[in-house]
C-alpha cells in the first residue's frame, strides 16, 4: 500500500506557472515542492504563534510589574513550591 495520494488542484494560471518555475529552479517536481511549501507554512504559523505568545507574556508581565530581572527568581520560587508539593 502506498503512502501517497493523488490530489487535483485548480489554481490560477499565474500560480501554476510560479509552481513550475520554482520547481524548475530547485530541480524538483511540483509534487516534491508542495510538501516543502507546507513545511515552510507550518514553520511560519508556529513562529507567528510564538510571537503572539511572547507579546502576551510581555503584556502580562508589564501588568503585573514583573521585570526580566525577576524571572530567574520567580522560576526558582515556582520550582521550589512544586518540589514541596510533591
URURSUL-V942625 format. One line per field, one symbol per residue. ss: DSSP state (a for helix, b for strand, c for the rest). Layout:
BEGIN
ss=???
END
This chain:
BEGIN
ss=ccccccccccccaaaaaaaaaaaaaacccaaaaaaaaaaaaaaaaaaaaaaaaaaaaaaaaaaacccaaaaaaaaaaaaaaaaaac
END
